[in-house]
Amino acid sequence: MKYKEIKLFAKDSAQLALLTEELTAAGFDELLINDPKDVDELQEGSWAYTGSVADKELLDSFRSSAYAVVYLGADEQLSPALSDLAKRYECSQAIVDDEDWLHKWEEYYVPFHITPDIVVKPVWRDYEKMPGELVIDIDPGLAFGTGTSPTTYLAARLLEKYIKPGTDVIDAGCGTGILSVIASKLGARSVLGLDIDPEAVAATENNAKINDCGNIDAAVADLLKGVEQPADLVIGNLLAPLVMALSEEVARRSEPGTLFVASGIIDDMEEECLAHVKAQGFRFLEIMRDDCWTAFAAEYTGKAV
C-alpha cells in the first residue's frame, strides 16, 4: 500500500522532543521518531545493547539527522495543524510503500538491557540468557514501543523497584505491552493493558502469549475511562498532559496506598506535571530523570491539595 510520508526535521534532540509534543497535541499519536542520540546511548549508555549492532552504515544514517515522520494516505491532504508545522520546521514529502517503513528498522533492533537485569529481545533474534537475567520477547507489530525509548527504560526501572508479588496492575497506554509483560514477569498477580489504539491491544495480547503471561488481559480504553477493575499499581508511559489526566482518574478510583508510576514527562513540563499530580493527593516516592525526560513513582494518600 502507498502512503504519504511527511518528514519534519529538528536541529537537535531537545527540539525534536518539542516537535513530538506539538505533533501529539495536533492529534498525531502514531509517529516514527529518529533521535541520533538514541543510537549512541543504545551502544554506549546505561541501557546499552547486549549484542553487536548490525550494519554501521545503516546506523550512521540514523545518526545523521533528528526528525519525526507522519504517514498519511497517499491522497490525504495535510491538516491545518500539520501544514503549520511544515512551515515552521524543515519538511520533506514523499510517496512510499509500507514495506519501506514497517520493516526496515528490524535490521538494527537487537537484544538490549532495558535495566541491568532485564533484557528485551525481539522475537526474530537469538540471545543467550545470563544467570539472573529476565528476558522479555517482544514483537512490536504495528504498535508503538520497542523498549528503546528512555521513557520506557525509566518506567521499567521504577516497576522493577516498586512492584511486589501479588500486585494487581493496570498499564494505561500499553502500546506493545512491554511494561505489561515486565510487570507480569516481576510477579504481578494480574495485569490489564489499556490503549486507545486497537493495534496496541492486539500487540499486547500477542506479546503476552509469546512470553507465556496468562495473567495479562488487554482492552481498548481511553486511559481509565469506563474501567472498573481495581489495581494496586497503575503505570502510564505517556506524555505529560496525559499523565496529569491519568493522575486524576487514578485518584478518583483508588484507595490510599495505591501506587502510580508514570513516565514520558518532558523537562519543560516537569514542574507543572508534578505539581498537578501532587494536588490530586499523591506523595512522591521517587523521581528519576534521563536527559530531557522525567518519571516518578508516587503513592496515593487520599488527601487532595
N, C-alpha and C positions, 0 to 999 in steps of 0.2 A: 504494500500500500504506500502511496506517495503522501508526504507531509511537507508543510511549510516550516522551515527551520528559521527561527528568529534568534540570532545570537547577539547578546548585549555584552560589551567589554568593559571591564573595570580596570583602574590603574594599579590597584593593589588589593590585598585580602580584606582590608578594612572597608574599602569602598564596595567590594563585592558583597560583603555582609549587608551593607545598607541597600544595595541593589536587590538582594534577595528579599529583604524586608518589604521593599516597595512592590516587588512583583507579587509577593504573597498578599499584601494589602489590596492589590488590584485584582485579586481573585485567582491568581495562578499558583496553585499549590502542588503542581507536578512539574518540577524543573530539573534540568540537568545542570549541575554546578561543577565548574572546573576551577579549583583553587591551587595554584602551583605550589603553595606552601605545604599542602597535604601530602604531596609526593615525597618531599624531604622529611616530613615528620613521620611518615609511614616507614621510611627507610632508616631514619636516624633517631627519632624522638622516643618519648616514653612509651609509645604504643607501636613500636617498630614491627615490621613484618618478621615472621619467624623463618620464612623461606626466601629463596633468591627471587628477585623481581625480574619478570620477563622483559626482554627487548628494550635495551637502553634507548634506542631511537624513538620508540613509542613513548616512553616516559618523558624524554626530553621535549616531545611535542606537547605534553600536558603541562610542563613547566613554563612554556613559552608565554602564556598569557592567562589572565583571570577573566572568566566570563560565565554568564548564565544563559541557558538556552530554553526557549519556549517553543513547543511544537503545536502547530495549528493544522487544520485540514488544508489540503492543497489549494482549495478555492476560498478559504475563510479569510475575511478581512481583519485587519488589526483593530482592536477595540480602541476607543479614545485614550484610555489609560496607557495601553501598550504603545500607541503612537507617540504619546508624550514622552515616555521613557526612551523610545527610539530616537527622539530628537535630542535628549539630554545626555545620552551615552552613545559612544561609537557603536554602530549597529551594522550587521550584515544579514541578508536574507537569501535563502536558497531552498529549492525543492529537493528533498532527499527521500530515499527509500527506507522503510522501517528497519530493514536488516542492517543499515549503516549505523544506527544509533541504539538499537536494542541490545546488540550482542558484541559490539566491538570492545567494550570495556572488560569483557570476560578474559581478554588476553592478559591483563595485568592484575586481576583480582586473585590474590593468593592467600594462604592461611596467615593470620597475624594474631598477636596478643592484643585483645581489647582491654585486658587488665593483666597484671603479671601472672595470674593463674588461670585465666580464661582465654581460650583460643577460638577464634571464629574461622571456620573453614568453609569455602564454597564447595558445594556438593560435587563439582567436577574435578576437584583437586585431591591428591593424596596427602596425608600428613601422619607422621609417626608420633603418637602421643607420648609425652614425657611423664614421669611419675609426678603425681599431684596436680596435673593439669585437667581442666574441664574443657572438653572440645565440643563446640556448637557447630552443627552443619547448617548452612543457610543457602537457600535457593531464592534469590530476590524476586524472580519472575518480573512482573511489570510494576511492582510496588516500590515504595521508597524505603531505603535503609539497608545498606550492606554492612553497617557497623564501623565504617572507616571515618565517620564524622566525629570530631572531638566532642560534640554534644552527646553522642551515643556512648563514647568512652567514659565521659563523666557520669552519665546515668548508670552505666554498668558498675562503675566503682562504688557508687552510693548504694546500689542494690546489693552488691556483694557484702557491704558493711552492715546494712540495716535490716535486711530481710532475715527472718527467723523461720526455722522449720515449722510447718503447720500454718503459715500465714496465708490468708486469702488475699489475692492481689487482683487489681484492675489495672490494665495497661491502656490508657486513653490516648488514642492516636498511635496504634500499634505498628503501622507500616508493615514491614515484612514479618513482624513478630519476634525480632531478635531479642528484645528485652523480655517478652513473654516467655520465650524458651529459657533464657538465663534465669528468670525468676523460678520457673519450674525446676530447673536443674539444681538451683540453690536450696530447694526444699519446700517451696510453696505448696500448700495443700490444694489450692485451686487458682487458676489464672483465667481471667476474662479479658480478651483483647478486643478493643473497640476502635473502629475507624469509620470515618465518613465515606471512605472510598471502598467499594466492593472488591476491587483488585487487591487492596491491602488485606481485607478479611480473608480472601481466598489464599493469599500468600502466607498469612499467619497459620491458617488451618493446615496448609501443606507443610510448612516448616515444623509445626507441632508433630505431625505424623512422621516426618523424616527423623526427628530426634526422639521418637517414642515417648512423647509427652502427652499421655492420655488425659491429663488433668487440665488441658488448655481448651477453652471454648473461644469462639470469636463471633462478633456480630457487628452489623452496620449500626453506627450511632454517632451523634454529634456530641462529642465529649461524653458527659454522663446523662444527657437528657433522656428521660424515659427509662433509665436503668435503675432497677430496684435492688439488684444483688448487692449484699453488704461486702465490705472489704476492710482488711486491717491495714492495707497499704495501697495507695494509688500512685502510679508512676505516669508521668507525662513528659515525653521528649518533644516539646512543641516550641513555637515562637512565643515571645514574651506576652503579647496580648492574649493568646490562648492559655498560657499558664495562669494569668490573672483570672480569666473567666473560669478556668478549671478549679482554681482555689475556692471560688465562691460556691461551686457545685459540691466540692468535697466537704466544705464546711457545713453546707445545708443538710447533708445527709449523714454526717459522721458523728460518732461518739468521741468524747475526749480520749486521747491516746492513739487515734488513727494517724498513721504516718503518710506524709505527702512528699514524694520525691519528684523533682522537676528539673528539666534541663532545656537548653536551647535559648537561653536568655542572652541576647547580645549586650555588650557592656554599656552601650548608650541607654539601654532600657533597664539596667540592673537596679538602680536606686528606686525608680518608680514601681517596678515589678515587686521587689522585695517589700517595699512599704505597703503595697496593696495586699500582698499575701499575709503579712503580719496583722493588718487591720481585720482580716477575716477570723482571727483567733488562733493563728499558728505561731509556735515557738520554734525558731531555727535551731536545729541540732548541729548542722554543719553546712558550710558554704564552700564550694570548690570552684576554681577558675582555671581555664586553659585558654591562653591567648585572649580573644575577644569574647569568649563565651563563659557563662556562669551557670552553675547547677546548685541545687540545695536539697537537703533532707530536713523536713520540719515535722513537728508533732502538733496535732490539733488539741487546743486547750479547752475549747468551748466558750472562750471569753473573747468575743469580738471587741475590737477597739473602736 
